[in-house]
Every structure is written in structure tokens, then in C-alpha cells.
Amino acid sequence: MARSKAFDDATVVAAARDAFWEYGFAATSLAQLQAATGLSKSSLYETYGSKRALFDRAVHSYLDVMMSPLLEPMERDGAGGADIEAFFRAFGEYFRSSAPRVATRGCLILNTATELPHLDEAAAEMIRDFRARVRGAFLNAARGALPAAEAQRHADLLTAWHVGLITTSRMDRDRAVELAGTIADEVRHRM
């Protein structure tokens, strides 16, 4: 008779997500995953198959828990400049209110982009899809506030600002808080 699992899958995936977010895919060891999740090596492999499969689950968790709530308001019909402003203000608040170690982790997806030599085409596609989703959300909301040609240009600019903000957060949390406010103010002024 097979034993039932004595752990909550969502809790394990969230713990793995945080480990990958902290250390990156390549640098996260099996020992770190075991420590983070509380599972043995055999339980991790039996349940998730491989480190890469667990990473894929962790990325989906990150998108569902961390990014979708921020992007969905900009993706809805009728979105506009206020939704873009709220996106950047939410990042500023996250950087300000999170513990320093958490606030300087950056973005799991963008961090993964720096590891592409260690990953496969599926990971590269995931990163491209994420970038397209972020740009698409900015474009949708910008279309609610600007003429079409300007909306395209602003979507590119906002995407670059987002990447720059995340990069800044890894180096200087306080500066990232200020920068998030500056970007939000600029969005309010332009849109």
C-alpha cells in the first residue's frame, strides 16, 4: 500500500520558489532545496521528478502569486494610466515594506534571464513570454490613455523602466523605493 504524502504541495513549491528566487536556478543545490522544503532527496525526486521540473512549478507559482495580481489590472478592458501608476507604486511599497533580504531578490524571471547559458530553450521561451506579458499589459493600459503610436512607444519605455527598477532593487533597496515613486509620478504626468 502506497503511503500518502505528509506535506502540502503548495507549501513545498512556495519554499522551492523562494530558494530559486534567492540563489538562482544553477546555484540552488539539492541540499538547499531539501533545507527549504523540509523534504528528503527521495521525496523531492519522487514527487517532482527533477530539479528542473520543480523549478518550472516554482516559476508558475511566482507568476500566479507575485506577478499576476500586479499585471491583471493593466490587462483588463478599460485599463489606463492609473493602473500603470499603481503597478509601480506597488513595487515601491514592496521594496519599502519587505525585509532587506527579500526586497533585494529582484524578479525570479528576470534573474533567470541571467542564467540562460545554464538553462534550455524552454526556459528562454518562458522568459520571452514573461517579457511579452509585461509589455502587453503596459500596452493595453497605455492604449487606454494615449494614441496608438504613443502607446506602443510607452509600452517599450515602461518595460525598460520595469527591468531597470528590478535591477536597481537588487543593488540599492532605498533607491529602488525612490525610483518606483519617480516612475509612478512620471506615468501620472504623461498619462
N, C-alpha and C positions, 0 to 999 in steps of 0.2 A: 504494500500500500504506500503510495506517494505521500510524503509529508507536505502539509500546506505551508505556504510562505508565512514567516513570522515578522514580516516587515511591510510597511506601506510603500508601494511603488512610487507614488508621487513624492514622498519624503526623500526616498533614496535618489531619485532623479534630480530633485532640487539640490541635494547635498553635492551630487556629482557636478551639477551645473555651476555651483559656487566654486568648486575646486578647479574646474576647467577655466572659469572666468578669472580666478586668482592667478593661476600658473600658466595657462595656455594648454593647448592640446598636447603638443610634443613634450613639454616639461612636466606634465602631470603624470606622476608614476602610479603604478598599481598600488603601491603602499599608501600613497596619498589618497587614492580613491577608497581604499579599504578604511583608512582612518576617518575620512569624511562621511562615508556612508554607514560605517559600522558593520559592513558585510565582509565575509571571508572572500578570498580569491575565487574559490569554487562557486560560491553563491553569486558573485558578480558575473562570472563567465556562464554559469548555468542559466541565469536569468536574462542577461543582456547579450551574451554571445561574444562580444569583443569590446575592447576599449572604444573603438570607433563607433560601434552601434550605441554604446552608452552616451558617447559624445553627441551623436545625432539626436538622441532623446533629450539630452541636456539643452541643445540648441533650440529644439521645438518648445521646451519648457520656457526658455529665456524669451523667445518670441511671444508666446502666449501670456506669460506673467508680466514681463517687463516692458516689451515694446508695443504689443497690440493695444493696450489701454492708452498709450500715448499717440499712436498713429490713427486709430479708428475715428476720432473726432474729425481729423483732417480728411479722411477718406469718405465720409458720409456726404450725401447730397446736401447742398446748401452750405457747405463749409466755407470759411472765409479767413480773412486776416487774423481775426480774434483767436481762431483755433491754432494758427501757426504761432502766434504770440504765446498762447497758453502752453504749447509744446515746449518752447524754450524756457518759459518761466518754471515749468515742472522740472526741467533738468536742473535749473539753478537751485530750486528748493531741495532736490535730491542731493546735489553736491553739498549744500549747506547743512542739511539735517542728518546726513549719514555719517557713520563713524569714518574717520580719515582713511582707514584701510579699505573700506567699502567704496567710498567716494572716488578713490583713485584707481579703481579697477578698469575704468573705461567701459567699453562696449564689447561684450563677448564676440559678436560677429566681426566688428572692425579689428579687434585683437587677433582674431583668427586669420584675417587677411594678411597679417604679417608672417604667418606661419605656412603660407601656401606651398613652399618647397617641401614641407613635411606631409602635405595632405594630397588628396586626389582631386580629379576633375569634379566629382560630386560636391566636394567642399567648395571649390571655386564657384560652381554654379549656385550654391547656397548663398555665397557672399554676393554674387551678382544679383540674385533675386532679392536679397535684403536691400541692397542699394536701390534697385528699381522700385521696390515698395516704398522706401522712404521718399525718393524723388517723386513717385506717383502721388503720394499723399500731399506733399508740398504743392505739386502742380494742381491737384484737384482743388485745394484750398485757395491757391493763388488765383485760379480761374474765377473764383467767387468774388475776387477783389480787384482784378486787373484785366486789361485787354489781353487777348490770347498770346500775342508775341511777347509781351512783357511777362506774362505768367510763365512761359517757358524759360525765359532768362532768369527769372526769380527762383524758379524751382531748382535750377542748376546752382545758383548762388546759395540758396538755403541749404542744399545738400552739402555743399562745400563748408558752409558755416557749421553745420552739424558735425561733420567729421573733425573740423578744427576744434570745436568745443570739446568733443570727446577726447581728443588728443591732449588738449590743454588740461583737462581734468586729471589725466594720469600724472602730469608733472607738477601742477600747482592748483590745488583744490580751491583756494580763495580766489585766484584769478579766474578760474572757471565759473565761479558763482557770479563774479562781476561781469564776465563776458556773456554769460547767459542773459543777464539783465540788459546789457547793451544791445544784444541781438534782438531781444523781445521788444525793446524800445524802438529799435530801427524798423522792425516789422510794423509796429503800430503806426509809426510815422509814414512809412511807404504805402501801407495798405489801409 
